[in-house]
C-alpha cells in the first residue's frame, strides 16, 4: 500500500489531557509532581463537571500522600465547615457511608466526582477538611454585604474566616466578577455583595487551609478554578495570612487543540491541565 508519509488527523493519538506550565511549555506528570511535593499547599482548580480533573485529583492525592505520609491532609470547597463533625465520624468508621452522605449536604455530583477521593482519605487515614463557609452565611452576605455578619454568634464564627474579612475589590478576578454582575457606581450594590460573598468563601477556605499548614501538614485543596486562577482568590488570602507560604496552583481548561496552550490560558496557574473540549461531562 502506497503512503505519502504525511500525517493525517486520524494518525494522531487521542489524548485525554496535556499538562503545561504557566509559560505554555508541555510538562510531564512526574515533573509536575516533583514540584508539587515541595509546596505547602496545592490548590487544584477544577471545572466541576470535568471527569479528567477529578481523576487527576485522586492520582495527585495518592502520590502526594506517598511523599508526605502522616503530614498530609486534603481539603475541599465541596464540604462546608459545619459538616466537619460528620465527615470525621465517617472517616473514623463511626458512622455508615449512607448516613454521612445524607447529613453532609454533598454536591449533586458527589458520588461520581468526589466520593473516590473521600474514600481514599478514609482508607489511608488522611485528614479531610471541610473548608468552605456554610452557604447560609454566604447568602447573608449576598443579600446584605459583609456587614450582615457583624451580629452572628460566637458558634457561627467558628465556621467563618476571622471577622472582619478584608476584600480588595481591585483584584482583577473580583473586578471581573463585578463587571459580570453589572458593576457598581456607589455603595454596596447587589453586584458588590455577590463579590463579597465570593471573597468570604475564598477567605474561609484559606483560613482552614492555614490551620492545617500551621499544624505541620502539607495540603492538597480541591476547588473550582475561579477560586485560585491567576494566583488570586484563596491564594491571595493564604499570602495575607502567611507571607512565607509556598503555594502551587493547577487549573483546568478546555481546548479544541491540545498541541499548544492558547495565550488566554497562559499564566493562569503554575500548571494548566488542558482537556479536550469534546470530553464527556459528568453532568
PASEBA-1860 file (N, C-alpha, C; in nm, 3 decimals):
! residues 283
1> XXXXXXXX> 0.084/-0.119/0.000/0.000/0.000/0.000/0.088/0.125/0.000 ~ 0.057/0.217/-0.088/0.138/0.339/-0.101/0.098/0.442/0.005 ~ 0.197/0.498/0.075/0.170/0.606/0.171/0.260/0.724/0.139 ~ 0.213/0.842/0.166/0.290/0.963/0.137/0.380/1.004/0.252 ~ 0.356/0.947/0.372/0.434/0.987/0.488/0.380/1.111/0.555 ~ 0.271/1.165/0.501/0.210/1.284/0.561/0.110/1.239/0.667 ~ 0.125/1.290/0.788/0.036/1.251/0.898/-0.101/1.314/0.878 ~ -0.202/1.238/0.904/-0.338/1.291/0.897/-0.395/1.297/1.039
9> XXXXXXXX> -0.511/1.359/1.051/-0.573/1.372/1.183/-0.597/1.235/1.247 ~ -0.626/1.137/1.164/-0.656/1.004/1.218/-0.532/0.934/1.270 ~ -0.412/0.983/1.235/-0.288/0.923/1.283/-0.253/0.967/1.425 ~ -0.310/1.076/1.469/-0.273/1.132/1.598/-0.340/1.056/1.712 ~ -0.267/1.040/1.821/-0.327/0.981/1.941/-0.438/1.071/1.993 ~ -0.539/1.011/2.049/-0.649/1.086/2.109/-0.618/1.102/2.258 ~ -0.556/1.212/2.292/-0.513/1.233/2.430/-0.629/1.281/2.516 ~ -0.634/1.232/2.638/-0.738/1.276/2.731/-0.698/1.407/2.800
17> XXXXXXXX> -0.570/1.435/2.807/-0.524/1.561/2.866/-0.378/1.585/2.830 ~ -0.338/1.711/2.841/-0.197/1.750/2.831/-0.171/1.852/2.941 ~ -0.055/1.843/3.004/-0.015/1.938/3.108/0.082/2.040/3.052 ~ 0.063/2.165/3.093/0.154/2.274/3.056/0.195/2.350/3.182 ~ 0.311/2.416/3.174/0.345/2.509/3.282/0.289/2.646/3.247 ~ 0.311/2.742/3.332/0.247/2.873/3.315/0.293/2.945/3.188 ~ 0.412/2.908/3.139/0.463/2.973/3.018/0.417/2.905/2.890 ~ 0.345/2.794/2.904/0.294/2.727/2.785/0.382/2.614/2.735
25> XXXXXXXX> 0.476/2.568/2.818/0.561/2.456/2.781/0.499/2.327/2.834 ~ 0.491/2.224/2.749/0.437/2.095/2.793/0.527/2.035/2.901 ~ 0.464/1.978/3.003/0.539/1.912/3.110/0.480/1.774/3.135 ~ 0.562/1.684/3.179/0.517/1.550/3.216/0.458/1.551/3.356 ~ 0.372/1.455/3.383/0.311/1.445/3.515/0.418/1.433/3.624 ~ 0.522/1.355/3.600/0.626/1.335/3.700/0.697/1.464/3.736 ~ 0.720/1.551/3.638/0.784/1.680/3.664/0.693/1.767/3.748 ~ 0.562/1.768/3.714/0.468/1.844/3.795/0.467/1.794/3.939
33> XXXXXXXX> 0.464/1.663/3.956/0.460/1.604/4.090/0.585/1.641/4.170 ~ 0.700/1.642/4.105/0.824/1.682/4.174/0.810/1.821/4.234 ~ 0.748/1.911/4.159/0.729/2.048/4.208/0.621/2.053/4.316 ~ 0.511/1.982/4.295/0.400/1.987/4.389/0.441/1.939/4.528 ~ 0.528/1.839/4.534/0.562/1.783/4.664/0.648/1.879/4.747 ~ 0.698/1.985/4.683/0.778/2.085/4.757/0.692/2.198/4.813 ~ 0.564/2.198/4.778/0.475/2.307/4.819/0.412/2.277/4.954 ~ 0.377/2.384/5.026/0.299/2.370/5.148/0.153/2.341/5.113
41> XXXXXXXX> 0.105/2.407/5.008/-0.034/2.394/4.966/-0.040/2.381/4.815 ~ -0.119/2.286/4.768/-0.151/2.273/4.626/-0.299/2.303/4.609 ~ -0.330/2.405/4.533/-0.469/2.439/4.501/-0.500/2.381/4.364 ~ -0.585/2.279/4.361/-0.619/2.214/4.235/-0.753/2.269/4.189 ~ -0.748/2.360/4.093/-0.868/2.424/4.041/-0.932/2.339/3.932 ~ -1.058/2.306/3.952/-1.129/2.218/3.860/-1.242/2.290/3.789 ~ -1.287/2.230/3.679/-1.420/2.256/3.628/-1.506/2.148/3.693 ~ -1.613/2.187/3.759/-1.682/2.094/3.848/-1.735/1.968/3.777
49> XXXXXXXX> -1.757/1.975/3.647/-1.812/1.859/3.576/-1.710/1.792/3.485 ~ -1.582/1.812/3.515/-1.477/1.757/3.430/-1.423/1.625/3.488 ~ -1.444/1.513/3.420/-1.401/1.384/3.475/-1.251/1.367/3.481 ~ -1.179/1.429/3.388/-1.033/1.417/3.389/-0.973/1.488/3.511 ~ -1.026/1.606/3.541/-0.977/1.678/3.659/-1.001/1.597/3.785 ~ -1.119/1.537/3.798/-1.149/1.460/3.919/-1.059/1.337/3.930 ~ -1.036/1.271/3.818/-0.945/1.155/3.819/-0.804/1.198/3.858 ~ -0.757/1.309/3.801/-0.620/1.352/3.829/-0.607/1.401/3.973
57> XXXXXXXX> -0.712/1.460/4.028/-0.708/1.498/4.169/-0.683/1.376/4.257 ~ -0.749/1.267/4.227/-0.729/1.145/4.304/-0.586/1.094/4.290 ~ -0.533/1.096/4.168/-0.396/1.050/4.146/-0.294/1.138/4.218 ~ -0.315/1.269/4.213/-0.226/1.362/4.284/-0.234/1.337/4.435 ~ -0.355/1.314/4.485/-0.372/1.285/4.628/-0.293/1.160/4.667 ~ -0.304/1.056/4.588/-0.232/0.931/4.617/-0.081/0.955/4.617 ~ -0.033/1.028/4.518/0.112/1.044/4.504/0.170/1.140/4.608 ~ 0.096/1.245/4.643/0.144/1.334/4.749/0.141/1.264/4.885
65> XXXXXXXX> 0.043/1.178/4.904/0.038/1.103/5.030/0.159/1.010/5.043 ~ 0.201/0.949/4.933/0.321/0.864/4.937/0.442/0.942/4.986 ~ 0.449/1.069/4.950/0.563/1.152/4.987/0.552/1.203/5.130 ~ 0.434/1.257/5.165/0.418/1.327/5.294/0.368/1.238/5.407 ~ 0.306/1.125/5.373/0.255/1.031/5.473/0.167/1.100/5.577 ~ 0.200/1.089/5.706/0.112/1.141/5.811/0.111/1.294/5.816 ~ 0.195/1.357/5.737/0.199/1.504/5.735/0.116/1.560/5.620 ~ 0.019/1.485/5.574/-0.060/1.522/5.456/-0.207/1.533/5.492
73> XXXXXXXX> -0.273/1.633/5.433/-0.417/1.649/5.451/-0.479/1.690/5.318 ~ -0.607/1.662/5.304/-0.683/1.702/5.186/-0.795/1.795/5.234 ~ -0.821/1.899/5.156/-0.932/1.988/5.187/-1.015/2.010/5.062 ~ -1.141/2.054/5.080/-1.227/2.069/4.964/-1.333/2.176/4.984 ~ -1.349/2.255/4.879/-1.458/2.352/4.873/-1.594/2.285/4.884 ~ -1.603/2.160/4.841/-1.732/2.093/4.826/-1.798/2.056/4.958 ~ -1.725/2.072/5.069/-1.783/2.049/5.200/-1.774/2.178/5.282 ~ -1.885/2.211/5.348/-1.890/2.332/5.430/-1.842/2.301/5.571
81> XXXXXXXX> -1.782/2.401/5.633/-1.710/2.379/5.759/-1.795/2.320/5.870 ~ -1.925/2.345/5.867/-2.010/2.296/5.976/-2.047/2.149/5.962 ~ -1.996/2.080/5.859/-2.018/1.935/5.850/-1.892/1.857/5.884 ~ -1.793/1.926/5.942/-1.667/1.858/5.974/-1.688/1.742/6.070 ~ -1.779/1.758/6.164/-1.802/1.651/6.262/-1.847/1.522/6.195 ~ -1.949/1.530/6.110/-1.998/1.408/6.045/-1.894/1.353/5.946 ~ -1.817/1.441/5.886/-1.708/1.397/5.798/-1.605/1.319/5.878 ~ -1.567/1.371/5.993/-1.470/1.300/6.079/-1.526/1.166/6.127
89> XXXXXXXX> -1.655/1.165/6.160/-1.716/1.041/6.209/-1.717/0.934/6.100 ~ -1.739/0.975/5.977/-1.734/0.880/5.865/-1.590/0.831/5.843 ~ -1.497/0.924/5.839/-1.357/0.888/5.813/-1.303/0.791/5.918 ~ -1.350/0.805/6.041/-1.302/0.719/6.150/-1.380/0.589/6.161 ~ -1.480/0.572/6.074/-1.557/0.448/6.075/-1.668/0.444/6.176 ~ -1.699/0.556/6.238/-1.804/0.558/6.340/-1.944/0.558/6.281 ~ -1.961/0.623/6.168/-2.093/0.627/6.105/-2.085/0.566/5.965 ~ -2.198/0.513/5.920/-2.204/0.449/5.789/-2.198/0.552/5.677
97> XXXXXXXX> -2.154/0.506/5.560/-2.140/0.596/5.446/-2.272/0.661/5.408 ~ -2.381/0.584/5.411/-2.509/0.642/5.369/-2.554/0.752/5.465 ~ -2.527/0.737/5.596/-2.559/0.843/5.691/-2.474/0.968/5.665 ~ -2.347/0.945/5.642/-2.258/1.057/5.610/-2.308/1.131/5.486 ~ -2.344/1.056/5.382/-2.385/1.121/5.258/-2.520/1.193/5.273 ~ -2.602/1.149/5.362/-2.729/1.217/5.387/-2.709/1.347/5.465 ~ -2.615/1.344/5.558/-2.605/1.454/5.654/-2.496/1.556/5.623 ~ -2.412/1.529/5.525/-2.302/1.622/5.496/-2.334/1.720/5.384
105> XXXXXXXX> -2.458/1.720/5.337/-2.503/1.810/5.230/-2.408/1.804/5.108 ~ -2.382/1.684/5.057/-2.289/1.673/4.944/-2.347/1.734/4.817 ~ -2.257/1.774/4.729/-2.299/1.825/4.598/-2.366/1.713/4.519 ~ -2.447/1.750/4.422/-2.521/1.651/4.343/-2.430/1.553/4.270 ~ -2.309/1.597/4.236/-2.215/1.509/4.165/-2.116/1.442/4.260 ~ -2.149/1.437/4.389/-2.057/1.379/4.487/-2.019/1.235/4.453 ~ -2.118/1.152/4.422/-2.089/1.009/4.407/-1.995/0.981/4.291 ~ -2.009/1.055/4.182/-1.921/1.031/4.067/-1.787/1.102/4.081
113> XXXXXXXX> -1.788/1.222/4.139/-1.671/1.309/4.127/-1.588/1.325/4.254 ~ -1.648/1.311/4.371/-1.573/1.337/4.495/-1.566/1.217/4.589 ~ -1.662/1.127/4.577/-1.659/1.010/4.664/-1.527/0.932/4.654 ~ -1.469/0.914/4.533/-1.344/0.837/4.526/-1.232/0.896/4.612 ~ -1.216/1.028/4.613/-1.106/1.086/4.691/-1.139/1.085/4.841 ~ -1.266/1.097/4.878/-1.304/1.087/5.019/-1.281/0.944/5.068 ~ -1.319/0.846/4.987/-1.295/0.706/5.025/-1.147/0.677/5.038 ~ -1.066/0.733/4.948/-0.922/0.714/4.958/-0.870/0.773/5.090
121> XXXXXXXX> -0.917/0.892/5.125/-0.875/0.953/5.251/-0.912/0.864/5.369 ~ -1.030/0.805/5.363/-1.074/0.716/5.471/-0.983/0.594/5.481 ~ -0.956/0.531/5.367/-0.873/0.410/5.365/-0.731/0.437/5.413 ~ -0.679/0.554/5.379/-0.539/0.587/5.411/-0.526/0.668/5.540 ~ -0.639/0.691/5.610/-0.639/0.767/5.736/-0.581/0.907/5.717 ~ -0.622/0.973/5.610/-0.579/1.109/5.580/-0.685/1.207/5.630 ~ -0.647/1.309/5.705/-0.746/1.410/5.744/-0.808/1.474/5.619 ~ -0.940/1.490/5.621/-1.011/1.554/5.510/-1.088/1.671/5.569
129> XXXXXXXX> -1.056/1.791/5.521/-1.105/1.912/5.586/-1.213/1.980/5.501 ~ -1.326/2.003/5.565/-1.434/2.079/5.502/-1.400/2.227/5.516 ~ -1.367/2.293/5.407/-1.309/2.428/5.418/-1.404/2.541/5.383 ~ -1.515/2.512/5.318/-1.598/2.621/5.266/-1.688/2.680/5.374 ~ -1.721/2.807/5.357/-1.814/2.871/5.450/-1.953/2.812/5.431 ~ -2.028/2.787/5.535/-2.166/2.742/5.517/-2.244/2.838/5.428 ~ -2.319/2.782/5.336/-2.382/2.866/5.232/-2.480/2.966/5.289 ~ -2.533/2.940/5.408/-2.628/3.036/5.466/-2.558/3.168/5.497
137> XXXXXXXX> -2.430/3.163/5.534/-2.357/3.287/5.563/-2.318/3.359/5.434 ~ -2.282/3.282/5.332/-2.256/3.344/5.202/-2.383/3.411/5.148 ~ -2.497/3.346/5.172/-2.625/3.404/5.127/-2.655/3.533/5.202 ~ -2.622/3.537/5.332/-2.641/3.660/5.409/-2.560/3.775/5.350 ~ -2.437/3.745/5.308/-2.351/3.848/5.251/-2.402/3.890/5.113 ~ -2.446/3.795/5.034/-2.502/3.827/4.902/-2.621/3.921/4.914 ~ -2.696/3.904/5.021/-2.816/3.986/5.041/-2.786/4.119/5.109 ~ -2.685/4.120/5.196/-2.666/4.240/5.278/-2.524/4.283/5.303
145> XXXXXXXX> -2.430/4.237/5.223/-2.288/4.270/5.235/-2.226/4.204/5.358 ~ -2.095/4.222/5.372/-2.024/4.161/5.485/-2.071/4.217/5.619 ~ -2.134/4.332/5.617/-2.189/4.388/5.741/-2.292/4.294/5.804 ~ -2.355/4.211/5.722/-2.458/4.120/5.772/-2.401/4.019/5.871 ~ -2.269/4.000/5.872/-2.208/3.901/5.961/-2.171/3.959/6.097 ~ -2.188/4.089/6.113/-2.140/4.153/6.236/-2.207/4.098/6.362 ~ -2.330/4.051/6.349/-2.404/4.007/6.467/-2.421/3.856/6.476 ~ -2.346/3.779/6.397/-2.358/3.634/6.408/-2.296/3.588/6.539
153> XXXXXXXX> -2.341/3.474/6.587/-2.298/3.424/6.718/-2.154/3.376/6.718 ~ -2.102/3.357/6.837/-1.967/3.300/6.851/-1.962/3.161/6.791 ~ -2.069/3.083/6.808/-2.074/2.950/6.748/-2.062/2.959/6.597 ~ -2.134/3.053/6.537/-2.131/3.068/6.391/-1.992/3.107/6.343 ~ -1.924/3.190/6.418/-1.792/3.239/6.376/-1.688/3.128/6.366 ~ -1.714/3.014/6.428/-1.620/2.901/6.417/-1.610/2.849/6.275 ~ -1.711/2.881/6.193/-1.717/2.827/6.057/-1.687/2.933/5.950 ~ -1.637/3.047/5.995/-1.614/3.161/5.906/-1.471/3.210/5.928
161> XXXXXXXX> -1.410/3.266/5.825/-1.280/3.331/5.843/-1.292/3.441/5.949 ~ -1.184/3.468/6.021/-1.191/3.573/6.124/-1.247/3.704/6.068 ~ -1.341/3.760/6.142/-1.406/3.884/6.100/-1.333/4.005/6.162 ~ -1.333/4.120/6.096/-1.393/4.144/5.964/-1.305/4.093/5.851 ~ -1.367/4.040/5.747/-1.294/3.993/5.628/-1.264/4.114/5.540 ~ -1.137/4.131/5.507/-1.097/4.240/5.419/-1.107/4.194/5.273 ~ -1.164/4.277/5.188/-1.179/4.244/5.047/-1.112/4.351/4.961 ~ -1.020/4.309/4.876/-0.957/4.401/4.781/-1.035/4.395/4.651
169> XXXXXXXX> -1.126/4.489/4.634/-1.212/4.490/4.515/-1.136/4.524/4.388 ~ -1.007/4.560/4.401/-0.926/4.592/4.283/-0.854/4.469/4.227 ~ -0.864/4.355/4.294/-0.807/4.233/4.238/-0.877/4.203/4.106 ~ -0.804/4.170/4.001/-0.866/4.150/3.869/-0.982/4.051/3.869 ~ -0.970/3.942/3.945/-1.077/3.843/3.947/-1.206/3.899/4.003 ~ -1.193/3.978/4.111/-1.312/4.037/4.171/-1.367/4.149/4.083 ~ -1.278/4.224/4.019/-1.324/4.329/3.926/-1.401/4.267/3.810 ~ -1.352/4.154/3.761/-1.422/4.085/3.652/-1.560/4.038/3.696
177> XXXXXXXX> -1.567/3.985/3.819/-1.696/3.942/3.872/-1.792/4.060/3.884 ~ -1.739/4.171/3.932/-1.821/4.290/3.950/-1.880/4.334/3.816 ~ -1.795/4.333/3.712/-1.842/4.371/3.579/-1.945/4.271/3.526 ~ -1.922/4.143/3.557/-2.012/4.038/3.510/-2.153/4.055/3.566 ~ -2.159/4.104/3.690/-2.289/4.119/3.755/-2.343/4.262/3.749 ~ -2.287/4.341/3.658/-2.345/4.472/3.633/-2.268/4.590/3.688 ~ -2.160/4.562/3.761/-2.077/4.672/3.810/-2.142/4.749/3.923 ~ -2.073/4.854/3.966/-2.121/4.935/4.077/-2.070/5.077/4.062
185> XXXXXXXX> -2.151/5.170/4.097/-2.107/5.309/4.095/-2.095/5.367/4.235 ~ -2.171/5.313/4.329/-2.163/5.364/4.465/-2.221/5.262/4.563 ~ -2.166/5.266/4.686/-2.223/5.184/4.793/-2.213/5.035/4.770 ~ -2.278/4.960/4.857/-2.279/4.814/4.848/-2.397/4.768/4.764 ~ -2.382/4.777/4.635/-2.488/4.732/4.546/-2.493/4.580/4.547 ~ -2.594/4.525/4.481/-2.611/4.380/4.477/-2.488/4.313/4.417 ~ -2.431/4.370/4.310/-2.314/4.309/4.247/-2.193/4.309/4.341 ~ -2.177/4.417/4.418/-2.067/4.419/4.515/-2.087/4.314/4.623
193> XXXXXXXX> -2.211/4.296/4.664/-2.240/4.194/4.766/-2.205/4.055/4.717 ~ -2.234/4.026/4.589/-2.202/3.895/4.532/-2.051/3.872/4.534 ~ -1.974/3.976/4.500/-1.828/3.964/4.504/-1.780/3.945/4.647 ~ -1.841/4.015/4.741/-1.803/3.998/4.881/-1.832/3.856/4.930 ~ -1.941/3.798/4.883/-1.972/3.660/4.920/-1.866/3.565/4.863 ~ -1.820/3.592/4.741/-1.712/3.512/4.682/-1.586/3.526/4.766 ~ -1.555/3.648/4.805/-1.436/3.672/4.886/-1.447/3.603/5.022 ~ -1.567/3.601/5.079/-1.588/3.530/5.206/-1.555/3.382/5.190
201> XXXXXXXX> -1.596/3.322/5.080/-1.563/3.181/5.055/-1.412/3.164/5.043 ~ -1.347/3.251/4.964/-1.202/3.242/4.946/-1.129/3.256/5.080 ~ -1.169/3.355/5.157/-1.103/3.382/5.286/-1.124/3.266/5.383 ~ -1.244/3.210/5.384/-1.273/3.100/5.476/-1.196/2.974/5.436 ~ -1.192/2.945/5.308/-1.114/2.828/5.265/-0.967/2.847/5.301 ~ -0.914/2.967/5.278/-0.774/2.994/5.314/-0.752/2.979/5.465 ~ -0.847/3.025/5.543/-0.838/3.016/5.690/-0.822/2.871/5.737 ~ -0.905/2.782/5.683/-0.898/2.642/5.727/-0.776/2.570/5.668
209> XXXXXXXX> -0.731/2.613/5.552/-0.607/2.558/5.497/-0.490/2.599/5.586 ~ -0.485/2.726/5.625/-0.375/2.775/5.709/-0.370/2.705/5.844 ~ -0.486/2.667/5.897/-0.487/2.591/6.022/-0.411/2.460/6.006 ~ -0.431/2.393/5.894/-0.362/2.267/5.870/-0.212/2.288/5.850 ~ -0.177/2.390/5.774/-0.035/2.419/5.750/0.034/2.453/5.883 ~ -0.034/2.529/5.967/0.023/2.566/6.097/0.047/2.445/6.187 ~ -0.032/2.340/6.164/-0.015/2.219/6.245/0.085/2.122/6.183 ~ 0.153/2.166/6.075/0.259/2.085/6.017/0.218/2.000/5.898
217> XXXXXXXX> 0.099/2.023/5.845/0.050/1.944/5.733/0.082/2.011/5.599 ~ 0.108/1.928/5.499/0.106/1.971/5.359/-0.035/1.943/5.307 ~ -0.087/2.031/5.226/-0.229/2.017/5.193/-0.256/2.024/5.044 ~ -0.339/1.930/4.999/-0.398/1.935/4.866/-0.540/1.986/4.882 ~ -0.573/2.093/4.812/-0.707/2.152/4.824/-0.778/2.149/4.689 ~ -0.901/2.099/4.690/-0.982/2.088/4.569/-1.083/2.202/4.568 ~ -1.085/2.276/4.458/-1.177/2.390/4.449/-1.205/2.424/4.303 ~ -1.312/2.496/4.282/-1.339/2.546/4.149/-1.226/2.636/4.104
225> XXXXXXXX> -1.192/2.629/3.976/-1.076/2.701/3.925/-1.083/2.851/3.952 ~ -1.204/2.908/3.949/-1.215/3.053/3.968/-1.167/3.096/4.107 ~ -1.166/3.004/4.202/-1.121/3.038/4.337/-0.968/3.046/4.347 ~ -0.895/3.001/4.245/-0.749/3.004/4.255/-0.679/3.047/4.126 ~ -0.755/3.069/4.018/-0.693/3.112/3.893/-0.621/3.245/3.910 ~ -0.515/3.263/3.831/-0.438/3.387/3.828/-0.378/3.422/3.965 ~ -0.361/3.318/4.048/-0.295/3.332/4.178/-0.370/3.429/4.270 ~ -0.500/3.436/4.250/-0.585/3.522/4.333/-0.673/3.435/4.423
233> XXXXXXXX> -0.785/3.491/4.467/-0.880/3.413/4.546/-0.818/3.354/4.671 ~ -0.827/3.222/4.682/-0.774/3.153/4.801/-0.626/3.184/4.818 ~ -0.551/3.181/4.710/-0.407/3.205/4.717/-0.372/3.341/4.773 ~ -0.451/3.442/4.737/-0.428/3.578/4.787/-0.447/3.581/4.938 ~ -0.552/3.517/4.987/-0.577/3.515/5.131/-0.474/3.431/5.206 ~ -0.424/3.325/5.142/-0.317/3.248/5.206/-0.194/3.336/5.229 ~ -0.161/3.418/5.131/-0.045/3.507/5.144/-0.067/3.613/5.251 ~ -0.191/3.660/5.265/-0.219/3.758/5.371/-0.199/3.695/5.508
241> XXXXXXXX> -0.237/3.569/5.521/-0.226/3.501/5.649/-0.086/3.451/5.680 ~ -0.010/3.418/5.575/0.126/3.366/5.593/0.208/3.401/5.469 ~ 0.277/3.515/5.471/0.352/3.559/5.353/0.459/3.460/5.307 ~ 0.502/3.371/5.396/0.609/3.276/5.362/0.557/3.147/5.300 ~ 0.426/3.130/5.295/0.370/3.003/5.250/0.404/2.977/5.104 ~ 0.435/2.851/5.072/0.464/2.814/4.933/0.341/2.745/4.877 ~ 0.274/2.813/4.785/0.153/2.762/4.724/0.177/2.739/4.575 ~ 0.133/2.623/4.524/0.134/2.598/4.381/-0.009/2.571/4.336
249> XXXXXXXX> -0.039/2.613/4.214/-0.176/2.602/4.164/-0.182/2.521/4.035 ~ -0.294/2.453/4.020/-0.329/2.382/3.896/-0.465/2.436/3.853 ~ -0.482/2.459/3.726/-0.614/2.494/3.676/-0.652/2.398/3.565 ~ -0.781/2.391/3.537/-0.834/2.302/3.434/-0.901/2.385/3.326 ~ -0.860/2.365/3.202/-0.920/2.440/3.090/-0.957/2.343/2.979 ~ -1.047/2.387/2.893/-1.087/2.310/2.775/-1.032/2.377/2.651 ~ -0.978/2.297/2.560/-0.932/2.348/2.431/-0.969/2.249/2.321 ~ -0.995/2.301/2.202/-1.017/2.216/2.086/-0.889/2.144/2.048
257> XXXXXXXX> -0.778/2.216/2.057/-0.647/2.164/2.017/-0.558/2.154/2.141 ~ -0.504/2.035/2.166/-0.419/2.015/2.283/-0.271/2.035/2.253 ~ -0.237/2.060/2.127/-0.097/2.067/2.088/-0.026/2.194/2.138 ~ -0.103/2.296/2.170/-0.044/2.423/2.209/-0.137/2.492/2.308 ~ -0.079/2.551/2.411/-0.159/2.624/2.508/-0.194/2.761/2.451 ~ -0.321/2.795/2.454/-0.362/2.925/2.400/-0.310/3.037/2.489 ~ -0.296/3.156/2.432/-0.244/3.270/2.506/-0.330/3.302/2.628 ~ -0.461/3.292/2.612/-0.551/3.328/2.723/-0.536/3.233/2.842
265> XXXXXXXX> -0.483/3.112/2.817/-0.469/3.015/2.927/-0.330/3.015/2.990 ~ -0.237/3.090/2.931/-0.105/3.102/2.993/-0.115/3.189/3.118 ~ -0.028/3.158/3.214/-0.018/3.236/3.338/-0.140/3.223/3.429 ~ -0.233/3.136/3.396/-0.350/3.118/3.483/-0.314/3.048/3.612 ~ -0.212/2.963/3.604/-0.173/2.881/3.720/-0.030/2.833/3.698 ~ 0.027/2.768/3.799/0.160/2.711/3.781/0.157/2.596/3.681 ~ 0.045/2.521/3.683/0.027/2.412/3.588/-0.114/2.419/3.532 ~ -0.123/2.397/3.402/-0.252/2.404/3.335/-0.285/2.267/3.280
273> XXXXXXXX> -0.395/2.211/3.326/-0.446/2.083/3.279/-0.541/2.112/3.163 ~ -0.500/2.074/3.044/-0.580/2.101/2.924/-0.653/1.973/2.884 ~ -0.784/1.983/2.876/-0.871/1.871/2.845/-0.942/1.900/2.713 ~ -0.963/1.799/2.628/-1.033/1.824/2.502/-1.171/1.883/2.525 ~ -1.207/1.980/2.443/-1.338/2.043/2.455/-1.450/1.942/2.436 ~ -1.422/1.831/2.367/-1.524/1.730/2.341/-1.538/1.628/2.453 ~ -1.458/1.644/2.560/-1.462/1.547/2.670/-1.601/1.536/2.730 ~ -1.643/1.415/2.760/-1.771/1.391/2.825/-1.776/1.462/2.960
281> XXX> -1.889/1.525/2.989/-1.909/1.592/3.118/-1.975/1.496/3.217 ~ -1.952/1.517/3.346/-2.015/1.429/3.445/-2.159/1.470/3.475 ~ -2.197/1.591/3.437/-2.337/1.633/3.448/-2.359/1.751/3.357
END
